[in-house]
Amino acid sequence: MFTDAPMIDALITGILLSAVTIAWVVLLVRIVGLRSFSKMTNFDFVTTVAMGSLLAGASQSQDWVAFVQTLAAMASLFAVQYIVSRLRYRSPRLNAVVQNTPVFLMKDGRILEDALRRTRVSKEDLIAKLREANVQEMAAVHAVVLETTGNISVLHGGDVDAELLTGIAPVETVTRG
């Protein structure tokens, strides 16, 4: 793309295209906002992974057409994510389609075996999360929640505000996902 010497051209191309692509991503994040790389929904996660793949592809482009196409794809991903996030905010119905529902894995000191089985979370993984959260007795655990992001939240200790437990699927409505 830049010189006739293949090795030097590969080096220069990789450096310059990577720098331009990183600058492009920073510009897009500045325009769309920090939420661009959040993991609030599975849609956000897929967008983040796709962006990383496009970034790698852009730095390895063999010609300008492929490079510009990759930059356009990045902008499109950010635009779709922005539009979907705005629509999700306005439409509970779309939100239900795009967003998973958080699930109780443990409630009031009791491990919910059925929820573990349905969400494919092992008891060993749950216990590890309890240790990470410095839980010292199971009875002190108000709730363990598998969040929409795939993270596990542990609520223990003093009283828990009821609002923190709203929107979490009861065990019997948990679907495989």
C-alpha positions in Angstrom: 0.0 0.0 0.0 2.9 2.4 0.8 6.2 1.0 -0.6 7.5 -1.6 -3.0 9.5 -3.4 -0.3 7.1 -6.1 1.1 8.4 -6.3 4.7 8.7 -2.5 5.1 5.3 -2.0 3.5 3.7 -4.6 5.9 5.2 -2.9 8.9 4.2 0.6 7.8 0.7 -0.5 6.8 0.1 -2.4 10.1 1.2 0.6 12.2 -0.6 3.3 10.2 -3.9 1.4 9.7 -3.9 0.3 13.4 -3.4 3.9 14.5 -6.1 5.3 12.1 -8.5 2.6 13.2 -7.9 3.2 16.9 -8.5 6.9 16.3 -11.7 6.1 14.4 -13.0 4.0 17.3 -12.2 6.7 19.8 -14.0 9.2 17.6 -17.0 6.9 17.4 -17.1 6.4 21.1 -16.9 10.1 21.7 -19.9 10.6 19.4 -22.0 7.7 20.6 -20.9 7.8 24.2 -19.2 5.5 26.7 -22.1 3.1 26.7 -20.7 1.8 23.4 -18.5 -0.7 25.2 -20.8 -1.5 28.1 -22.0 -5.1 28.7 -25.5 -4.1 29.7 -27.2 -6.6 27.3 -26.2 -9.5 25.2 -26.5 -7.2 22.2 -23.9 -4.9 23.6 -21.6 -7.8 24.2 -21.9 -9.0 20.6 -21.3 -5.5 19.4 -18.1 -5.2 21.5 -16.8 -8.5 20.2 -17.6 -7.6 16.6 -15.8 -4.3 17.1 -12.7 -6.0 18.2 -12.8 -8.3 15.2 -13.2 -5.4 12.9 -10.4 -3.5 14.5 -8.1 -6.5 13.9 -9.3 -6.8 10.4 -8.8 -3.1 9.6 -5.2 -3.2 10.7 -4.6 -6.1 8.3 -6.4 -4.6 5.2 -4.6 -5.3 2.0 -6.2 -2.3 0.1 -8.0 0.9 0.7 -11.4 -0.4 -0.3 -11.3 -3.1 2.3 -10.0 -0.6 4.9 -12.8 1.9 4.2 -15.4 -0.9 4.2 -14.2 -1.9 7.7 -14.4 1.6 9.0 -17.9 1.9 7.6 -18.9 -1.4 9.2 -17.6 -0.1 12.6 -19.6 3.1 12.2 -22.7 1.0 11.3 -22.3 -1.2 14.4 -22.1 1.9 16.6 -25.1 3.4 14.8 -27.2 0.2 15.2 -26.2 -0.1 18.9 -27.1 3.5 19.5 -30.5 3.1 17.7 -31.3 -0.1 19.5 -30.4 1.4 22.9 -32.7 4.4 22.2 -35.5 2.2 21.1 -35.1 -0.1 24.1 -35.4 2.9 26.4 -38.7 3.8 24.7 -40.2 0.3 24.1 -40.5 -2.3 26.9 -41.5 -4.8 24.2 -38.2 -4.4 22.2 -36.3 -4.3 25.5 -37.8 -7.7 26.4 -36.7 -9.1 23.0 -33.1 -7.7 23.2 -32.5 -8.1 26.9 -32.2 -11.2 28.9 -34.0 -11.3 32.3 -31.8 -11.6 35.4 -32.3 -14.8 37.4 -32.1 -15.7 41.1 -29.6 -18.4 41.7 -29.9 -18.1 45.5 -32.5 -16.4 47.6 -32.8 -15.9 51.4 -29.8 -18.1 52.1 -31.1 -21.0 50.0 -29.4 -22.3 46.8 -32.0 -22.7 44.0 -30.8 -25.9 42.4 -33.4 -25.7 39.6 -32.2 -22.3 38.6 -28.6 -23.5 38.6 -29.5 -26.4 36.3 -31.6 -24.2 33.9 -29.0 -21.5 33.6 -26.1 -24.1 33.5 -24.3 -22.5 36.4 -22.5 -25.1 38.6 -22.8 -25.1 42.3 -19.0 -24.9 42.5 -19.1 -21.6 40.4 -21.8 -20.2 42.7 -19.8 -21.1 45.8 -16.7 -19.4 44.2 -18.7 -16.2 43.6 -19.9 -16.3 47.3 -16.3 -16.5 48.4 -15.3 -13.7 46.1 -18.0 -11.6 47.7 -16.6 -12.4 51.2 -19.8 -14.3 52.2 -19.1 -16.0 55.5 -22.4 -17.7 56.1 -25.1 -18.8 53.6 -27.9 -17.4 55.9 -26.5 -13.9 55.4 -27.1 -14.1 51.6 -30.2 -12.2 50.5 -29.8 -13.1 46.9 -27.4 -14.2 44.2 -28.5 -13.0 40.7 -27.3 -14.1 37.3 -27.4 -10.7 35.6 -28.3 -10.0 32.0 -24.6 -9.5 31.3 -23.7 -13.0 32.5 -22.1 -11.5 35.7 -23.2 -12.9 39.1 -24.2 -10.4 41.8 -24.2 -11.4 45.4 -26.3 -9.3 47.8 -25.5 -10.1 51.5 -25.1 -8.4 54.8 -27.7 -5.8 56.0 -31.1 -5.2 54.7 -31.6 -5.1 50.9 -33.8 -2.5 49.3 -36.7 -4.3 47.6 -36.1 -2.2 44.4 -32.8 -3.9 43.9 -34.7 -7.2 43.5 -37.3 -6.0 40.9 -37.3 -7.5 37.4 -35.6 -10.7 38.4 -37.2 -13.9 37.0 -38.6 -16.3 39.6 -37.1 -19.8 39.2 -40.1 -21.3 37.6 -40.0 -18.9 34.6 -36.3 -19.4 33.9 -35.6 -20.5 30.4 -32.6 -22.0 28.9 -30.4 -19.3 27.4 
